[in-house]
Amino acid sequence: MEVFLVRHGESEGNRLKTLQGCMNFDLTDKGRNQAAKLGGFWSGRHTLDEIFSSDLTRAHETAKAIGTEQRLSVQTKELFREINLGPMEGKTKEKIYEEFPEVKEKDLLCSGLDGAETVEDITKRCEKLRAMLLAAEFEKAAIVSHGGFLTIFLMYLILGEDWHRVERPFHMDNTGITKLVRRENKLHVVYLNNRPHLL
């Protein structure tokens, strides 16, 4: 089994440099172009059995561009949403540090602020995704999601429930692709944040 984890194309929130979390933002023209290039690049190179997406617009729009080329409909799931950032959503980092100085020394995805997704809830989502992939019957699929959740999921695959105790070394660019394979009931990373479609 092979699965491609894809971050969405550039969104209006990315362009404005705001933390988006679960807020809905459309793709920019650049983001739509990135998604179209990815769909075109994969056409003829990879035949997917399934395409999954976060239900947030920026991810779903990206997934639809892939689905059009693959002649597949997109299956949306809240499981693949970005981390809920509570009161920080829609604000720049500068504004967040001004309003919530206590988060300056923290990973903003694990802020502990009221209304933000907890480490425990994020861990449960990672557990569900891992279980889904280990049980999957498809041979090849894509999951279009978000940079925060996907990088945390990779940390979870390495460290389990201790993923939040170390700084995340991973970064995912817009439409960056990370490939996982399942072998002997384990998930292995083949490559990280690959973007050959934009070269």
N, C-alpha and C positions, 0 to 999 in steps of 0.2 A: 504494500500500500504506500502511495505517495500522496502527500498533501502540501499544497503551496499556501503559505500564510502571506497575505498581501495587505499592506497598509493602503488606505484610500488615497486618491489623488488630492492635489492641493485644494483646500477648501477656503471659503471666505474667512473663516476663523483663523486658518493658518496665515492667510495674507495679512490679517489685522494683528497677528501675533497675540491672540487671546487664547486662554485655556478654554477648550470647548467642552470637554467632558461629555455629558449626555445632551447638551444643547444641539439643536439641529442647524447645520449650515450647509448651503449648497456648495457644489464644486465651483471653482473659478473656471474661466476659459482655459487657463493653463492646466488645471486639474482634469478637465474633460479631455483635453488633448493627451495628457499622460495616460488616462484610462483607455482611450481609443488606441493609442500606440501599443499598450500592453495587450489588449484584445487582439490586435492585428499580428503582433509578434508571436503570440501563442497559437494563432490559427495555423494549422499545418505542422506545428512542432509538438503540441500537446493536445490530446483528445481527452477532455475531462468527462467524468461520469456525473459529477455533481458540482454545483456552485452554491456556496453558503455566504451569507452576508449579515452583518449587523443590520438592525432595522433603522439605523440613523441614515439620513439622506446621503451624506457624503460617501459612506461606504456602499450603500445600495446603488447609487448612480455609477460608481466605479465597477461594481459587480455586474451591472446590466451591460456595460460596455464589453466585458468579457463574455457574458452570456449570449450577446448578439452574435458574436463570432463563432461561438461554440454551439449555437442553436439549442441552448439550455435555458430554462427559467431559473430564476434566483430564489433560493429558499432563505427567508430572513428569520433570524433568531436573536432574541434579546441577549442570549448567552454571549454573543460576540460584541456587545456594546463596549464603548469606551468606559473607563473608570468614571464613576459618578463623583464629581469634585465638589458637590454641594454649593456653598456660598462663593466659591472661587470661580465658578463657571462664567464665561463671558468677560472676564477681566484679564488684563495684562499681568505679567509677573510683578512689575513695578507696583501696580495698584494693589495686588494681593499682599505684597510685603508691607505696604503702607497700612492696609486695613487689618492684616493678621500678622504682626511682626513675629509671633511665636512660631510660624512655619518656616522662617528663613533658613534654619539649620536642618530642615526635614526634606525628604522626598515629597513633593507636592501631591503625588498619587497616594501617599500614606499619611496625610496631614493630621488625621484624628479630629478634624473639625466637625462640629455638629452638622448633620445633613450630608456629609461626604461618605462614600462607600468605605466600609471598614476593612482592615487587613483580613479579618475572618471571612467576610463575604467575598472578597476578591479571591481568597484561597479556595473557597467552595466552587467558584466559577471555574478556576483553573482545574480543579479536580474533575469537574463535570466534562470539560473539554478533553482532558487527557483520557477519561473513560470512554468518551464518544469515539475518539480516534483509535483507541485500542480495540474497540468492538466493531469498528466500521467495516462494512462489506464492500464499499466501493474500492476500485483499484487506484483511481486518481481523482483528486478533488482540489478545489480552491476555496479558501475562506478569506473573505475580505472583511477586515476589521480595522483596528486603530492602533497607533503606535504605543500608547501606554499599556493597553491590555496585552498586546502581542509580546512586548518586551518582558512584561511581568510573567507571562506564560512560559517564555523561554527560561527565565530564572527559576520558575517553579519546576520545570523539567530537570534542572540541574540540582537544585537545593531542596526541593520539596517545600514543606511548610516554613522553612527558614528563609525563603526567597527575599523577604523584606529586611533581613538583617545586614545585607551588604548592598553597596551602591551598584545600580544596574550598569553594566559595561556596554550594553547593547543600545543601538540607535536604529530606527527605521525611517528611511526617507519616504516621501510620498510615492506610492506605487512600488516601493521596495518589496522584493519577494524573498521569503525564507522558505527553503524546502526541507520538509521532514520526511523520513521513511520509517516504516514500522518493520522491525526485524526481531524475531524471537520475543514477541510481546513487549518490546521496548520501542520508544520513539527516539530517533537519532537525527541530529541536525546535519544536513548535507552542505548547505550554504546559507548565508545570512545577508539580507538586505541587498540582493542582486538586482540590478536595473539595466539589463542589456538592451531593453526596448527603447531606452532613452539615449543610447550612445549614437 
